[in-house]
Structure formats: C-alpha cells, structure tokens
Amino acid sequence: MPSVEVRQMPAFKRAYKRLHKNQLAAMDAAIREIIAHPEIGEPKKGDLAGVFVHKFKINKQEMLLAYEWDARLRLLLLLGSHENFYRDLKR
C-alpha cells in the first residue's frame, strides 16, 4: 500500500486541540480508520460534494469528522458535534 499523507485544515486543528487527553485515543483511532478505509464516511451532496463525514463516539457523544480524500491524501477538514457542524463546514 502506498504511503498516505494526512493534512489538517486550521478548523480541524483548533477542534483537535480542545479535546481532553481521554478523548484523544478515540479521535486517533477514528483518524487511523479513515486512513485505512477512506470510504467509511458518508459522501455528501450539493454544496459539500466531495466531502465525506465519518461519525463516531467519544465518551458516548457522537462526533463528526469531515474529510476529503484521494489515493495519496487524506485532508481532515473539521471535527465537532452535530450542532452547527454543517454550517461551519460550508465556510
């Protein structure tokens, strides 16, 4: 398997920094899942065509991770709970 580059957008980095230590393990596992199986996320339509959203739980709270991907790159766009997630993603 070719090596995969992972890039983080500023909005993702800000949300990632806010996570507590006990949440980072679940977050890192979700990122590893996306790197290994990028088609795991739900493809979006319309304004967000080309964007995939992977849903997973951190401490019983559902989190959404938006990303774009191709064969060599995983671009992590945004991380957050459902509240205002799609509004923020469109910016």
C-alpha positions as CSV (number, residue, x, y, z in Angstrom):
1,M,0.0,0.0,0.0
2,P,1.4,3.4,-0.9
3,S,2.1,5.8,1.9
4,V,-0.8,8.2,2.6
5,E,-0.3,11.9,3.5
6,V,-2.6,13.3,6.2
7,R,-3.1,17.1,6.2
8,Q,-5.2,19.1,8.7
9,M,-7.1,22.2,8.0
10,P,-6.9,25.0,10.6
11,A,-10.5,24.4,11.7
12,F,-9.7,20.8,12.4
13,K,-6.5,21.7,14.3
14,R,-8.4,24.1,16.6
15,A,-11.1,21.4,17.4
16,Y,-8.4,18.7,17.9
17,K,-6.5,20.9,20.4
18,R,-9.7,21.4,22.5
19,L,-10.0,17.6,23.1
20,H,-9.1,16.2,26.5
21,K,-6.5,13.5,26.9
22,N,-9.1,10.8,27.4
23,Q,-10.7,11.8,24.1
24,L,-7.6,11.7,22.0
25,A,-7.4,7.9,21.9
26,A,-10.8,7.6,20.3
27,M,-10.0,10.5,17.9
28,D,-6.7,9.0,16.8
29,A,-8.5,5.6,16.2
30,A,-11.0,7.3,14.0
31,I,-8.3,9.0,12.0
32,R,-6.5,5.7,11.6
33,E,-9.8,4.2,10.3
34,I,-10.1,6.9,7.7
35,I,-6.5,6.4,6.6
36,A,-7.0,2.7,6.2
37,H,-10.6,2.8,4.8
38,P,-11.4,6.3,3.4
39,E,-14.8,5.1,2.0
40,I,-16.0,4.6,5.6
41,G,-17.5,8.1,5.7
42,E,-20.8,9.1,4.3
43,P,-20.4,11.1,1.0
44,K,-22.1,14.5,1.0
45,K,-24.1,16.0,-1.9
46,G,-24.7,19.5,-3.2
47,D,-22.5,22.3,-1.7
48,L,-20.5,19.7,0.1
49,A,-19.9,17.3,-2.9
50,G,-16.5,15.6,-2.5
51,V,-16.7,15.8,1.3
52,F,-17.1,12.7,3.5
53,V,-18.3,12.7,7.1
54,H,-17.3,9.9,9.5
55,K,-19.5,9.6,12.6
56,F,-18.0,8.0,15.8
57,K,-18.4,8.3,19.5
58,I,-16.2,9.9,22.1
59,N,-17.4,9.2,25.7
60,K,-20.9,8.4,24.5
61,Q,-21.2,11.7,22.5
62,E,-21.4,11.4,18.7
63,M,-18.7,13.3,16.9
64,L,-18.4,14.1,13.2
65,L,-15.2,14.2,11.3
66,A,-15.3,15.8,7.8
67,Y,-12.6,14.9,5.3
68,E,-11.7,14.7,1.6
69,W,-9.6,12.0,0.2
70,D,-7.9,10.6,-2.9
71,A,-5.3,7.8,-3.3
72,R,-2.4,9.6,-1.6
73,L,-4.0,12.2,0.6
74,R,-6.5,12.5,3.5
75,L,-7.4,16.1,4.1
76,L,-9.1,16.5,7.6
77,L,-11.5,19.4,7.4
78,L,-13.5,19.7,10.5
79,L,-14.2,17.9,13.8
80,G,-17.2,18.6,16.0
81,S,-20.5,17.6,17.4
82,H,-23.6,17.8,15.2
83,E,-24.6,21.2,16.4
84,N,-23.7,23.8,13.7
85,F,-21.3,21.3,12.1
86,Y,-22.6,21.6,8.6
87,R,-23.0,25.3,8.8
88,D,-19.3,25.6,9.9
89,L,-18.2,23.1,7.2
90,K,-19.7,25.2,4.4
91,R,-17.4,28.2,5.3
